[in-house]
Amino acid sequence: MEKIWSKPCNTRTSLDKIQQKLKLIKQYFKGWGFSLQGELRKQRKLISEKLTELESLEDLGDLSARQVREKMQLTKESLQLLDQEETL
């Protein structure tokens, strides 16, 4: 944010200068938000694929203790990501 605010700005008045800098900051954070949401979606998709794979194995037979722990951990991570996404 400091980098954006310290950039030179060619405007006529101080008010125009402040408005221009606020607009640049808004654009930066909007892009950051989209990027973060995209990353969260990628992580959720990967977790979902792993969970689907474990559930398929579970349908074929019992899961090992390691697989059960992995499934629980993935479910926990998925819920945390959903919470983060909702907060955004």
N, C-alpha and C positions, 0 to 999 in steps of 0.2 A: 504494500500500500504506500509505503514511503517513497518507493521508486516512482510510482505513478504520480504522487502528489508533487514530487520535486521536478518533474519534467517541465521544460519551458512551455509556455502557452501564449500564443499570439492573439490576444483579445483586446478590445477597447477599454473595458472597465474591469474593476476588481470583481464585481458581481458576476460578470461573464466568465472571468477566469475561474472562480469558485464553481460555477455551474458546469463548466467544461470538465474540470477535474473530477467532480462528483459523478458526472456521466461516465467518465473513463473507469472510475472505481466500480460503478454499478455494472458496467460491461464485463470487467474482469471477474467479479464475483459471480455473475451469471454464468460465465464460461466455466468457472471453477465448479459451480454447482452441477452443471450438466456432466462435467467430467467425473465428478464424484459419484453421481447417480449411475453413470454408465459402468463404472468400476464395481459398484455394489451389485448391479444386475449380473455382471460377468461372474462374480463370486457366487452369487445365489444360484446361477445356472449350473456352475461346476458342482456345487454341493448337491443340487437337485439330481444331477446325473449320477453322482456317487450313491446317493440314497436310493435311487431307482435300481441301481445295480445290486445293492445290498438286499433290497426288498425282493428282487428276482431270485437271488440266492436263497433267501429265507423261504420263499414259496416252494423251492425245490427240496429244502430240508432245513435242519437246524443250523443256526449260525454258530461259529466258534465264539468263545468269550471275547477274543480280540475284535471280531466283527461286530458283536453287540456293543462293545465300548465305542467303536468307531461310529456306528449308527447313532448312538446317543450323543456323541460329540458333534457329529454333523447336524443333527436335529437342533442342538443347542446353538450352533453357529448360524444356522438358517434363521432361527427365531431372533437372534441378535441383529442379523443383517436386516430383517424385516423391521425391527424396531428402529434401527438407524435410518432406514429409508423413510419410515413414517415421520421421524423427527425432522428430516430434511423437508 
